[in-house]
Amino acid sequence: MLTKKYFKTKPEAEVTFEFSRDDVSSVQLLGEFNDWQPVEMKLNKKTNAFKAKMRLPVGETFHFRYLLDGKEWENDYQADQYLPNAFGTENSVVHTHN
């Protein structure tokens, strides 16, 4: 799930990435916004969801995916869009258009 917060004084959007699935113990966020380098998402035990916040420039589009337990790729179930990637699957897409 994606949640976006836009700032009046900065051309940025704070995007909260949230992923939940009962059978995983770790989730990493990878995307164009961080050169596909893994960012460990923190588990919120109350909601049983992994979360990470990123500040992204407004007016952009970014591909991203989640890596579950270091071995399984997964898309965001509520991404703004899905587009094909070079590996024959699809990437999740987040738009930061205000």
Backbone hydrogen bonds in HBPLUS format (Angstrom, degrees):
<---DONOR---> <-ACCEPTOR-->    atom                        ^
c    i                          cat <-CA-CA->   ^        H-A-AA   ^      H-
h    n   atom  resd res      DA  || num        DHA   H-A  angle D-A-AA Bond
n    s   type  num  typ     dist DA aas  dist angle  dist       angle   num
A0018-GLU N   A0001-MET O   2.89 MM  17  4.97 143.8  2.03 150.9 157.3     1
A0003-THR N   A0016-THR O   3.06 MM  13  5.05 147.5  2.17 137.0 145.9     2
A0016-THR N   A0003-THR O   2.77 MM  13  5.05 165.3  1.79 152.8 157.9     3
A0005-LYS N   A0014-GLU O   2.93 MM   9  5.08 142.2  2.07 134.5 146.3     4
A0014-GLU N   A0005-LYS O   2.79 MM   9  5.08 160.9  1.82 155.9 155.9     5
A0058-VAL N   A0011-PRO O   3.01 MM  47  5.44 163.4  2.04 128.5 127.9     6
A0013-ALA N   A0056-LEU O   2.75 MM  43  5.30 152.3  1.83 154.6 164.3     7
A0056-LEU N   A0013-ALA O   2.85 MM  43  5.30 166.7  1.86 154.9 156.0     8
A0015-VAL N   A0054-MET O   2.78 MM  39  5.36 165.3  1.80 168.8 164.9     9
A0054-MET N   A0015-VAL O   2.94 MM  39  5.36 156.2  1.99 146.6 154.2    10
A0017-PHE N   A0052-ALA O   2.78 MM  35  5.29 168.2  1.79 171.3 169.4    11
A0052-ALA N   A0017-PHE O   3.01 MM  35  5.29 144.6  2.14 146.8 154.1    12
A0019-PHE N   A0050-PHE O   2.89 MM  31  5.21 157.0  1.94 146.7 154.3    13
A0050-PHE N   A0019-PHE O   2.78 MM  31  5.21 167.9  1.80 161.6 157.3    14
A0069-ASP N   A0026-SER O   2.86 MM  43  4.93 171.7  1.87 139.8 142.7    15
A0041-MET N   A0027-VAL O   2.90 MM  14  5.64 165.2  1.93 165.1 162.6    16
A0028-GLN N   A0067-LEU O   2.94 MM  39  5.05 152.5  2.02 136.8 145.8    17
A0067-LEU N   A0028-GLN O   2.86 MM  39  5.05 157.4  1.91 143.0 150.0    18
A0029-LEU N   A0039-VAL O   2.84 MM  10  5.09 161.8  1.87 144.0 146.7    19
A0039-VAL N   A0029-LEU O   2.99 MM  10  5.09 140.6  2.15 132.5 144.8    20
A0030-LEU N   A0065-ARG O   3.03 MM  35  5.56 168.1  2.05 172.0 170.4    21
A0065-ARG N   A0030-LEU O   2.84 MM  35  5.56 156.7  1.89 163.1 168.3    22
A0034-ASN N   A0031-GLY O   3.17 MM   3  5.66 160.0  2.21 110.9 116.8    23
A0036-TRP N   A0031-GLY O   2.71 MM   5  4.54 160.0  1.75 151.5 144.3    24
A0032-GLU N   A0063-HIS O   2.95 MM  31  5.68 160.2  1.99 159.3 161.5    25
A0035-ASP N   A0032-GLU O   3.36 MM   3  4.97 165.8  2.38 106.5 103.7    26
A0037-GLN N   A0034-ASN O   3.01 MM   3  5.74 151.8  2.09 120.7 127.5    27
A0042-LYS N   A0051-LYS O   2.94 MM   9  5.31 147.6  2.04 157.7 147.2    28
A0051-LYS N   A0042-LYS O   2.76 MM   9  5.31 156.3  1.82 142.1 147.6    29
A0044-ASN N   A0049-ALA O   2.78 MM   5  5.40 169.7  1.79 152.9 156.3    30
A0048-ASN N   A0044-ASN O   2.71 MM   4  5.50 124.0  2.03 147.1 164.9    31
A0049-ALA N   A0044-ASN O   3.32 MM   5  5.40 142.7  2.47 137.3 141.2    32
A0059-GLY N   A0096-THR O   2.84 MM  37  5.21 168.6  1.85 114.9 117.5    33
A0096-THR N   A0060-GLU O   2.88 MM  36  5.36 168.5  1.89 160.3 160.7    34
A0062-PHE N   A0094-VAL O   2.94 MM  32  5.40 162.8  1.97 154.4 160.0    35
A0094-VAL N   A0062-PHE O   2.91 MM  32  5.40 158.5  1.96 153.0 159.7    36
A0064-PHE N   A0092-SER O   2.86 MM  28  5.28 150.1  1.95 143.1 145.7    37
A0092-SER N   A0064-PHE O   3.01 MM  28  5.28 145.6  2.14 174.7 168.2    38
A0066-TYR N   A0074-GLU O   2.89 MM   8  5.16 171.5  1.90 166.2 165.7    39
A0074-GLU N   A0066-TYR O   2.87 MM   8  5.16 152.7  1.95 150.7 153.3    40
A0068-LEU N   A0072-GLU O   2.72 MM   4  5.01 175.0  1.72 155.0 154.0    41
A0071-LYS N   A0068-LEU O   3.00 MM   3  5.98 175.2  2.00 134.1 134.6    42
A0072-GLU N   A0068-LEU O   3.11 MM   4  5.01 169.6  2.12 143.7 146.3    43
A0080-ASP N   A0093-VAL O   3.01 MM  13  5.70 130.0  2.27 165.0 178.5    44
A0093-VAL N   A0081-GLN O   2.84 MM  12  4.97 129.0  2.11 157.1 148.3    45
A0083-LEU N   A0091-ASN O   3.08 MM   8  5.45 152.3  2.16 144.5 152.7    46
A0091-ASN N   A0083-LEU O   2.78 MM   8  5.45 164.3  1.80 160.6 161.0    47
A0085-ASN N   A0089-THR O   2.90 MM   4  5.75 154.6  1.96 148.1 146.0    48
A0088-GLY N   A0085-ASN O   3.44 MM   3  5.99 160.4  2.48 119.4 118.4    49
